[in-house]
Amino acid sequence: MVFGEVFDDQSGKSLVLLSTKVTGEFLHSYATLTYTQKFSNPRDQETNCTLFIKGGNDYVVYNVKALAAGKVITFVLKEIGEAIASYDEQVQNGSFAAIAREDQKDSIAFVLGNIPAKCELEITFDVSFVGFMSGPSVCSFRLPCKKELEEANIELDINYTSLIDIKNVTSTFGEGFGNIPTDSKSGSIKFATKSPNNQPEISFEYNSLISDVVLQTEIENETFIGFSLSPDLPTNQSIKSEVFLVIDCSGSMSGKPISVALDTLKLFIRSLPAGSYFNIVRFGSRFESLFPESVPYNKVNYDAALNQAEIMKADLGGTDLLSPISSIFQIKPKDGYVRQVFILTDGQVENEAEILALATAHRSTHRLFSLGIGKSISRSFIEELAKSSNGSSIFVEESSQIMVSVMSQLSASLRPAIVETQIHIEGTDSVELSPFPIPSLFSGSFNHIYSRIPKTASASAIMVTGKTGDKEYEMSIAPIVVPPKIRFDKLFAFFNIRDMEEKLTLANKNEIEILRQNAIKVSCQYGVVSQFTAMQSFSDGVETQVSSKESREETESSSRRKALRQNVSRTNNIQPPQRNDSQIKSVNVHLTERQTRGQSTFTRRQNVDAYDMFSSPQSEEWGSAVPKYKKMSKPVSKPKGGNQMTEIIDLQQFEGFWTQSDKNSILSTPVPKTLIPPVSVSPEVIETIYSTIVVLGFLEFKYKDLKDAWVLIEHKSLEWLNKQDSSIPWMAVIEAVASYLASQP
């Protein structure tokens, strides 16, 4: 199981991983673990190596130590230029030295100089992260590691604490995981094995449903709060969604990819729930929208969208995603609606940093779902884009997988949600939140937020407010004080730094320097690396002495060390991005002083992000400089094609039923009408009910393994059937028809 990985700079080969030990704590949906990894250096001479620790968009690495030749090297964060200069002098003096900084987004590169020959290298570091809800009463943790696992010894010694009784503990480590105590709220996992062949995962199943939890702890004379919110919203509540499907129509999508994407588009259009608003945007070097803004999901707009899907082509050149995303963000979301944006692309998009900054700035009202197609996609960007707005990402290498993947995302997105969320803390007038703006809160999943409050404050109660559909949402939660086993301070700092880094793209020159200085301050205070800081090495608690030579000869034996130094000037001299005003108007970012708000308990006040640096950009600020949409071409007729499942779905009427002629064109096998309960409606409607039940039964029988692709089609039909008679268990009737068809020769 590899999390950290060490490469010999000369050969480029990785050092052999001997073992990994993981200790630490699970508490509710949070984890703080310590990794200890041992590597062997087989070389007969001193060598320079680079340790890569892959971070993530939702976990933070800190407290890194290296042990070699009896010396313990620890790290403290400094401004990057100062740290690199000190490292160079240590190496010139022949000392075992190390330096670390972000190599790529959320990855940390540790350059280790003068490692002794035939030396065993031990690396220790801490990592804090969160679990995910894999069921209404199940919390799962994926242990951070690289995706291509390396077989090595792994030992687990992890304590766990829950707030409700645990029914069962399982893992992907397979047999021999151990007998974990159940029906209790705490215990330990002690286990030794070889690394599993898949992502290491540990799951806790509880005896009751998971609910909102707020944990408060004191760490190093500061008070931090961790919010694990999973709002209990009625599952039968109709979510008010405003849905955009953004499709890559660049030249690389030509052929089968665009053909499958268009089949997916038609299925997507047919699957939207009643009461939705929607729009379709295709992009390449430019973008085109079907409508000027999102429109009601009615029969006229439904037909227009399906007609457009018949003629769409991959003929728009390059891959400029920024312009359509900016155009969507410029339009104010409809009041009470959750705006959901689905992005389907197969290539490297332009202006990644600006897109991420915009997604972060609008995450209180927008949720982005990203689907990457093929092997050339920028995986890190696709993942970060979804994470930045509490969405999800999926990767497919075969175009034939697109349909199921997109529809599973759409199905997951239609859970009830709280938008325009605010958090109010009783007992304090100052609230710092991270991340900020707060993303929409969806039922059926964890939504994690962190806060720092004055030490003298007492958070006696928490109130979460927002909107869900047409209703105001309000929930009061009592915080639970816990020991500082989970490092909420690191998670708070991590997301605060990420927010500041992403705001760089939208900032002017003066704001960039303020952001830079504040990011350095937070990074150094909490020991969380940023793009402006590096980890300076200490040996056995004492900073390595640096030569006072003013001029020194540089030896660049490490290409990674050279790249590290070259990045200093680029990082310390960031310039505002150059934009074409005809393409995008820069958001005005307003600096504010740290504020004190609200004297009365639960006074409604606008949340501010940690350090109160910026107000979030409002959609009105984009103005008319964003390129106006170009309406898509006039539809023309096109012969239908595709597999049988898509042809069946294409025959469904807007209201959700199939006609008798539709049924006859799909299935010749007679189905006894006695399987359909009597309904007090006209004979014509009875025939339509029969045809609809038979078609759904056929889908259930023949395409059950692809149900993620058509489950929303079924939901639409069930809504129509319930309007005819809500007392009949229609799903049971459909399953009876499917069983009958399965029994036929």
N, C-alpha and C positions, 0 to 999 in steps of 0.2 A: 504494500500500500504506500504509494508515493504522494507526499504533499510537498515537501521540500525536495529539490533535485540539484545535485552538484555536478558541474561540468569542468573537466580539465581544459584550461584555455588553450593549451598548445595543440592537443589532439582533437579537441572538440567532443570527446567521448565523456559519457557520464560516469561518475564514480559508482562503485557497486554499493547498493543499499543492503546493509546487513540486517537491520531490525528497526521496528517502529514500536514505540510504547505510547499509549494514549491514556492519560489520567484526567480527572476533572469532575465537573458537575453538570447534570441536567436539572433544571428547575422549571417546571411547567413547560412553556414553549421556548425556553432559552437554554443555551449551552455555553459554557466556558471550559475549554479543554487545553491541556498541555501536551504537545507532541515532543517526543525525544527520539531522534533518528541517528543511527550510526552508519557511517560510510567508511570504506577503506580506500586509501590512496596507495596503489601498488608501485608507483614510480620510484626509481632509485635516486632521485634528486629532488631538491625543493621545487615546488610548482605553484603557479597561480591558478586559482579556480574561481568559478562563479556559482554561487548558490541562488537558485531561483525558487522563491516561494510564491505560488500562484494564489493571489487573493481572489476576492469575488465581489460582486455588486452588493452582496448582503452579508458578508462576514469580514472581520477585521483581524489582522495579524499584528502581534506586538510582543515585547519582552523577549527579544531574540538573543540567544547566547551561542557561542561556538567554543568547543573545547578541543584543543590539539596540543600534543606534546606537553601535557601537564598544565597548560595555560588556559584560563577561562577568559574569553573575550566577550564582554557585554557591550551594549550600544546605548548611546544617548542621542537624541535628535538635535540637529543644528541646522542652521541655514546652509543650503547645499554647497555654495562656493567655499565657505569656511571649512566644511567637513572634508571636501575633496582635496583642498590644499594640505590639510593635516595628514590625510591618508598618503599622499604622494611622498611626503617627507619621511613618514614612517617606513615606507617600502625602500626608499633610497638608503636608509640607515640599516637595512637588513632585518628589521623587526617583522614579526608576524603581525600583520595588520588586516583590517577589514573595514569596508564601507558599504552602505546599502542605501538604495533609493528606488523609487518606482521606475521600473524599466518600461512597462507598458501600463495601460489602465488597470489598476488594482493588482499588478504584479510587482514584487519587490526583488531587486537584483542585489545580492551581497557579493561584492568582489573581495575575495580572500587571497591575500598576498603572502608569499614565502611560507607555504605549508611544508613542514618537514617531510623528508623522504620516508616511505614505508610507515606512514602515520595513519592512525585511525581518527577520523574526524567525527565529533558528536555535535549535533545541532539540536537546540531546544528552543521552542517558541510557543506562545499562547495564541489561541484563536477563540473569538467569541462570535456566535452566530445564532440563528433562530431555526425552529422547526417549522413544519408545515402541516396543515390539517388534511390527512388522507382519508378521513371519514368523520361523521358527526361526533364520534367519541374516540377518535384516534389521532394522536400527535406523533409524527415521524421526524427523525433527524437523519440527514445525509451527512456522513462524516466527510469533511473536506479532503479531497485528494485529486490527483490528475486523473483524467478519464481512462488513459491506458495504464492499467495497474500492473505493477511489477511484483512477481512472487517473492515474498520475503516474510520473515517472522513478524507477527503483530501481536501485541499484548494489550488488552483493555483492562483498565481498573477505574471505573467511572461510577460515582455515586449519583443517585437520582432522588428527587423529591417532587411530589405532586401535591396538588391542593385537593384532589378527589381520589377515591380508592382506585387502584390499578387492577384491572381484570387480567391482563396478559401482557407479556413483553416478548416481542419477536425481532428477528433480524435477518439480513441477507447473508450472514456468515454461515448459514446452513447448520447441519447437525453438529452437536457438541457445543452449541452456544451456551448451554448451561441451564440449570434450573433456577429461574429467576423468581423470587417470592412474589406472590400475587395477593390481591385483596388487602393491600397495604398502601400507604402513601409514600414510602421511602424504601431504599435498599441500595444494593450495589451490583454492578456488572463486572465480574472478573472472568476473563476469558483469554486464551492464547491459541493461536492457529496460524495458518498461512493466510496471506492476503486473499480475499475473495476475488472471483473473476468478474464481479460487477461492482457497481457503486455501493460501498458499505452503508447500510441503513439500519437504524434501530427504531422500532415503533412501540408506542405505549398505548394500549387500548384501555379505556376507562369504563367504570361501571355506570357512568352517567354522561350526559351530553356536555361538551365543552362550552364554556360561557366566557364572557368578558372578565379579564383579570387585570388589575393594576398593582404592580409591585413597587415598593419604595425602599431604598437603601441608602446608607451613608458610606461614602468612599472617600478617604483622604480629606475629611473635613468639608465635604460637599454632599448635597442631597440630590439624588437622581431618582427618576421615576421611569419605569418601563410599562408601556401600555400594550397589552395583548388583546386586541379588540376583535370579536367575532359577533357582530350584532345579530340578535335573535329576531329575524324578520319572518313573517309568514311565508312559507314556501309556495303557497298558492297565490301570493300577491303578484299582480301583474307588474313587471318592471317597465318603467317608462324609459325606453331606449331611443337614443338618436344615433344611428349607426352609419358609419362611412366605410366603404370598402375601397381601398386604394391599391390598384393593380399595376404592377410593372409591365409596361408595354414597350420596353426598349427592344432593340433588334435581337438581343440574345434570347428573348423569350419566343422567338419564331419557331414554328413547327409544333411538335407535340406539347411542349410546356404551355403555350398560349391556348391550345385546344382544350387541354384538361382544365386550365384556369377558367376558361369560359363556361365549361360544364359546371365548375364549382360556383361561378358567379350566378348562373341560373338557379342552382340549388339554394344558394345563399338568399337570393331574392325571394324564392318561394317559401323559405323557412322563417322569415321575419315574423314576429308576433304582431297581432292586431294592436293598433294604437301607437306603433312605432313611427318615427321619422327616419328617412334614409337618403343617402346619395351615393353615387358611384363616381370615382375619380380614377382616371388612368394617367400614367406619367411616364416620361422618358426624358428627353432634353427639354420638353415643355410638358404641360399637363392640361387635360380636358376634363370638365365635369359634366355629368349628365344634366344636372339642374344647377341654377345659380346658388342655391342653398338646399339644405335638407328639406324634403317634402313629406307630407303624410303618406303612410302606407295604405293606399286605396287602390281600387281596380284600375283607374286610369294610369296612375304612376307605376303600378305593378306591370301593366302591359308595355308601357314605354321602356321600362328597364329591361324587360325580357327581349323586346325587339332590338335594343341596343346590344345586348349580349350576343345576338346572332351575327353581328357584323364587325365586332371589335377585332382589331389586328395588332400585332406587335410591330408598330411602324413609327415609333416616336424617338428613335435614336438612343441617346445616352441615359444616365440614371440620376436625374436631379430630383431627389425626394424632398428637399428643403422647401421648394416652392409650393407644392400641393399641401404639405403639412402646415406651412405658414398660412396659406389661404384658409384652411379649415379652422385654425386657431383664431383667425381674425374675426370670425363670425361668432357672435355671442351665443353660448349654448341655450337651448330652450329651458325655461324655468322648470325646475323639478325633474328634468330628464338627465339620465346618465349618458354622456357622449362617449361612444366606443368607436375606436378607429382600428380597422383591420388592415394591415400592410402586408402585401405579398410581393416579394422581390427575389431575383435569382443572382444578383451581382453585388459588387462593391459600390455603395452609394457615395455621392459627393457630400461634403459639408457635414460630416458625422457629428463633430463637436457642437455645431450650431443646432442641429436637430435635437440632440440630447438635452441641450440647455432649454430649448423651447418646450420639450416634453416635460421636463422637470418643473418649469415655471407654470405650466397649466395642469399639473396632475390633480389639483383639487376638483376639476370639472371634466377632465378627459382621462380616458383609459386606453392605452395602446396595446394591441395584440400584433405580434410580428411573426411572420412565417418566412423562413429562408429556404430557398430551393437550390439544390445542387451543391457542389463541393467548393465553388469559388466564393461563396458568401462570406462576409465578415461576421463570424459567429459572435465575437465579443460585442460588436455593435448591436446586432439583433437582440442579444440577451439584455444588454444595458437599456436599450430602447423600451423594452417591455417592463423591466424592473423599475425604471424611472417613474412609471405611472401606475404601478401595482397591477400591470397586465401580465401576460405570459408569452413565452416564445416557443416555437416548434421548428425543427429542422427536418427537411425531407430531401433525400438524394434522388429519388425517383419521382417524376411528375405524376405518376399514377397515385401517389400517396397524398396529393394535395387536397383532394376533395374531403376525405375523412378528417384530415388534420384541421382544415379551416372550419369545418362544421362542428368538430369537437370544441374548438375555441369559441365559436358562436354560442353553442349550447351552454358552455361554462360561463359565458359573459352575461347570460340572461338571468342570473340570480338577482334577487332584490339587493339594493345597495343604498347607502347613505351618501349624499353628495353635499358639497359646501360644508364640510365637517369643521367644527371648532371644538376645542377642549378648554374647559374652564376649571381652575383649581381653587377650591375654597381655602382660605387661610393665607394666601399670598397675592400680592398685587403685581408680581412680575412673573411672566411665563416665558420660558425659552423652549422652543420645540425643535426637534430634529428627527426626521426630515421635515422640511417645510417648503411649499404648502403641503397640507395633509392630503394624501390621496383619498379618493372615494373608498368607503368601507363596504366591502361585500360580505354578505352572509356566506357561511360555509367555508371560510378561509380565515387565517390569522392576518391581522393588520397591525404591524408593530410600529410604535412611535416612542420617542424618548424625550424626556424633559429634565432640565436642571432648574432647581429652585433654590432660593437662599437657604442656608443652613438653619437660620433662625425660624424659617417658615414651617408650619405644620399642615400638611395636605390632609385635612380631615375628611374631605369628600372631593370627588371628581365628577364633573358633569360633561357629557359628550352630547353635542347638539348638531343638527343638520337637517336635511330634507330627504324624505323617501317618497317618491311619487308626488302626490299633491299634499302630503302631510308633513308637518313638522316632527322631527325626531328629537327625543330628549331622554337620556339615560343617566342616572346617578349611580356611581360606583364608589365603594369604600376601598381605599388603598390598603394593601397588606404590607406591613413592615417585615423585611427579610434580612438575613445576614448578607454581607457583600460577597457572596459566592459567584454571582454573575456580574461581569464588569459592564454595567450600564454606562459608566463614564466613557469607556472605549467606544461603545456603540453610538452614544450620543455624539462624541467627537468625530467619529468616522463619517456619519451622514452629514454632519455640519460642514466638514471639510469638503465632501463631495458636492454639496450644494454650492459652496463658494467657488469651487473649481469650475462647475458648469456655468455659473453666472459670468465667468470671465468672457465668454463668447459674446455676451450681450452688453458688456460694459464699455465705457469710454476709457481713455488713457488714465485719467485721475482715479477712476473707480477701480481699475485694474490694480494699481499700486496699493490702494486700501485693502482690496481683497487679498492681495499677496501677503501683506503684513499680518492681517488677521488669520489667514490660513497658517502662516508660520507660527503665530502665537498659540493657536489651538493645537497644532501638531506637536510643538515642543512641550506644551503643558501636559498633554495627555499621552504622549509617546506613540502617536499614530502618524505614520509617515504620509506626507503629501508630495505633490509634484515640486514643491519649493524647498523641501527639507531632505536631509540624508542622515543616516545613523552613523555617528562617530564611534570608533571602537575604543574600549577601555580594557586593559589587561589586569585581571585580579583586582578590580575596583579602582585602579589608578590609570589616568589617561596617559597613553604612551607619549613619551617625551619627543618633541619635534626639534629637529636641527634648526639653528638660527641662520643658516646660510640664506643669503638673499637671492642668490642665483643658483640654480641646481640643474643638473643635466637630467632631462626626462627620458626614461626608458619606457617604451610602449610595447611591452611584451604581450599585453592583453588587448585584444581588439575590443573586448567589452569595456575595459577600463578607459580606452580611448573614447569610445562612444559616450561613456558616462561623463567624461570631462567636456566633450563637445556639447552635451546637452545643457551645461551650466549657463552659458551665455544665452542660449535660446530660452531657458526657463526664466532667467532673471531679467530678460528684456522683452517680455511679451508685449506685442503691439495689438491694438484693436484690429479685429478682422476687417479686411477690405471687402466692401460690399458694393454691388451695383445697385444703385437706388431704384432702378427699374425692376429689380428682382425682389428686393426685400427692404423694408424700412426698419431701422434699428429701434429696438424697444427702449424707451426712456426708463432708466433704472434710477430710483430715487434713494439717496442716502438718508438715513435717519439716525438720530441719536438714540441711545438706549432709553426705553420709555418705562414709565411707571403708569399702570393702568388700573382704573376701576377701584373704588373704595368699598362698594357694597358687595356682599356675598353673591356669587353667580351673576355678576353684572355681565351682560352680553358685550363682549369686546372682541375685536379682530385679533386672532392669533398672529404672532410675529415669529420669525425663525430665530434660531439661536444667534446671539450677538446682534439681533435686530439690524442686520446690515442693509437689507433691501426689502422694498415692497414688491409683491409679485406683479409681473406685467399684466395689464388688463387687455382684453381683446380689442377694446376700442382704440388702443394706442397704435395699432398696426396701420390704421388709416388706409387711404386709397392707393398707397404706393405699391402694395402687394399686387402682383399681376392678376388682372381679371381673368376669370375662367374663360375657356373657349368651349362653347357648347359642342357636344359630340355630333357626328355626322347624322344625317337623316337615315333612319333605318330602311333597309331593303330586305326582301325575303331571302331566305337561305334554307336549303334542305336540312331537315333534322338528321342527326346522327348520334352515335354513342352507344353505350351498352344498354342492356335491357333495364337495369335499375334506373338509370337516368331518364330513359324514355317513359317509364312508368310515372316517375315523379313529374316529368314535363306535362303529363296528362291531367294532373290534379288541378282542379279549379281554384280560383283565388280564395273562395270561401272555405275550402278544405275538403271538398268531396270529389268523388269520381262518378261519372255518369254510367249508365248501362252500356253504352257503346264503348266507353273507355275500358270497362271491365271485360267486355267480350274480346277486345283487341289484345288484352293482356293474357287472359286465361281461358282455355277451352274446357277445362275440367269442371263439370257441374258441382256445385256445393249445395247441399240440402238447405232449403230456406228455413227448416225447423231449427237450425242452429242460431237463428236470429230471433230474439224475443219480440213479441208483438209490441207495436208502437202505435199510439193513437194519432196518426197523421194521415194525409192523403195518400192514395195508392202510388202516385208519382214519387212522393218523398220516400215511401217505404222502399220502392225499387232503388232509389238513390242510396238509401241507408244500406241496403243489401249489397250493392255494388261497391260501396266504400269499405264495408267490413271485409268483403272478399279480397279486395286489392291489398288492404293492410295485412290480412292474414297471409297472403302470398308473399309480401315483403318479409314478414316475420319468419315464414318458413324458409324462403330461399336466400335472403340477404341479412340474416340475423347477425352474422359476423361483421357486417358493415353498418350496423345500426347507428353508430355515432354519426354517420353521414345523413341519415334520414329520420332521426328521432324527432326533430323539430317539425318535419312534415307530418309525422304521426300526431304530435301535439296539436297541430292546427286541425287535423281531422277530428281529434277527440273533442276539441272545443265546439266544432260544428255538431258533432253527435250529441253532446251534452245539451246543446240548445234544443235539440229535438226531444230528448227525454233524459234528464239528469239523474233519474232513479236507477238506470240500467248500468251495471258494471261493464262498460264497453271493452276494457282491456281483456277481461276474462272471455268475452265473446270472440275477440280477435284471436286470442291464444287458442280457443277451441277450433276455430277455422284453420289455423296454422297446423294444429295437431291432425285434423282431418286430412289436409293436403299431404302431410308427411306420411300418412298411412296408405295413400293411394299408390298403386304400382306405377 
